[in-house]
Amino acid sequence: MRLEKVPDFNPTAIDIMRLEKVPHFNLNAIDIMRLKKVPHFNLTAIDIMRLEKIPRFNLIAIDIMRLEKITILT
């Protein structure tokens, strides 16, 4: 199921921990664009740091730039 179909999606630390259990998890520019369509989407700097610990996780500069438009990265 795509995240865009989840109402009121809000990735918290607990959600990030769940993502760590997903094999070959990969969040790319297309995924970010889809997340932008999800109401109340919020991904903080702490979440980003946790995502970096996921094996094979790929978050490129383009994704970061788009994330900054979603929420303030502190």
Buried (B, 14 or more C-beta within 10 A) or exposed (E): EEBBEEEEBEBEEEBBEEBBEEEEBEBEBEBBEBBEEBEEBBBBEEBBEBBEEBEEBEBEEEBEEBBEEBEEEE
